[in-house]
Amino acid sequence: MFADEGSARCGTVLPTAYRSDVVFWIVPVGEDVRHGTTTRPGALPAGSEVLVLCARRFKLPTSTPWPDVPKTKSVTRQCEDCVAEYERLGRPATVWDF
């Protein structure tokens, strides 16, 4: 279950490229758990380091070519430290797969 499931925010706020308060749940390179970040997808090139909510840095994965499905699509487990910070911030969120 994702941290925002069942909350009042879930499904009521649509994250867009124009919002700056959205948390994106991503699976960084070499990880098997989702981490939350406020860095917008596409803002940095693949391989760049991104700061996540648990104050660690990870490399961004490369994009999956269309029509292939990203291998991270089935990853639902979230970093507990990122979840705690996400809940403290109270921001809207979305899952993002590269």
C-alpha positions as CSV (number, residue, x, y, z in Angstrom):
1,M,0.0,0.0,0.0
2,F,1.3,3.5,-0.9
3,A,1.6,6.1,1.8
4,D,-1.1,8.3,0.2
5,E,-3.7,5.5,-0.3
6,G,-6.8,6.1,1.7
7,S,-5.9,9.7,2.6
8,A,-8.1,12.7,1.8
9,R,-5.4,13.8,-0.7
10,C,-5.4,10.6,-2.7
11,G,-7.0,11.1,-6.1
12,T,-8.1,14.7,-5.4
13,V,-4.9,16.6,-6.4
14,L,-3.5,15.8,-9.8
15,P,0.3,16.3,-10.0
16,T,1.4,18.3,-13.0
17,A,4.6,19.7,-14.4
18,Y,3.5,23.1,-13.0
19,R,3.2,22.1,-9.4
20,S,6.2,22.4,-7.2
21,D,4.9,20.6,-4.1
22,V,4.5,17.1,-5.5
23,V,6.4,14.0,-4.2
24,F,7.3,11.6,-6.9
25,W,7.8,7.9,-5.8
26,I,10.6,6.6,-8.0
27,V,12.8,3.5,-8.0
28,P,16.5,4.7,-8.3
29,V,19.2,2.7,-10.2
30,G,20.1,-0.5,-8.3
31,E,17.3,-0.2,-5.8
32,D,14.3,-2.5,-5.2
33,V,12.3,0.0,-3.1
34,R,10.6,3.3,-4.0
35,H,12.0,6.6,-2.7
36,G,10.2,9.9,-2.6
37,T,11.7,13.0,-4.3
38,T,10.5,16.5,-5.1
39,T,12.7,16.6,-8.2
40,R,10.4,16.5,-11.2
41,P,10.9,13.7,-13.7
42,G,12.7,15.0,-16.7
43,A,14.3,17.9,-14.8
44,L,17.7,16.1,-14.7
45,P,19.2,13.7,-17.3
46,A,19.4,9.9,-16.6
47,G,22.4,9.0,-14.4
48,S,22.2,12.3,-12.5
49,E,22.1,12.1,-8.7
50,V,18.8,13.1,-7.1
51,L,18.2,13.9,-3.4
52,V,15.3,11.9,-1.9
53,L,13.2,12.6,1.1
54,C,15.3,10.3,3.4
55,A,18.3,12.7,2.7
56,R,20.2,10.1,0.6
57,R,21.3,10.6,-3.0
58,F,20.6,8.1,-5.8
59,K,21.1,8.0,-9.6
60,L,18.1,8.4,-11.9
61,P,17.4,5.5,-14.2
62,T,17.2,5.8,-18.0
63,S,13.8,6.0,-19.6
64,T,12.1,2.8,-20.8
65,P,11.4,3.0,-24.6
66,W,7.8,3.0,-25.6
67,P,5.9,0.6,-25.8
68,D,7.9,-1.4,-23.3
69,V,6.7,-1.4,-19.6
70,P,9.2,-0.2,-17.0
71,K,10.7,-3.1,-15.0
72,T,10.0,-1.0,-11.8
73,K,6.2,-0.9,-12.4
74,S,5.6,-3.8,-10.0
75,V,7.7,-2.3,-7.2
76,T,5.3,-1.2,-4.4
77,R,7.6,-1.2,-1.3
78,Q,8.5,2.3,-0.1
79,C,11.5,3.5,1.9
80,E,10.2,3.9,5.5
81,D,12.2,7.1,6.1
82,C,10.9,8.7,2.9
83,V,7.3,7.8,4.0
84,A,7.8,9.4,7.4
85,E,9.1,12.6,5.7
86,Y,6.3,12.5,3.1
87,E,3.7,12.3,5.9
88,R,5.3,15.1,7.8
89,L,5.3,17.3,4.7
90,G,1.7,16.5,3.8
91,R,2.1,17.0,0.1
92,P,0.3,15.3,-2.8
93,A,2.2,12.3,-4.4
94,T,2.3,10.1,-7.5
95,V,4.2,7.1,-8.6
96,W,6.7,7.6,-11.5
97,D,8.3,4.9,-13.5
98,F,11.0,5.7,-16.0
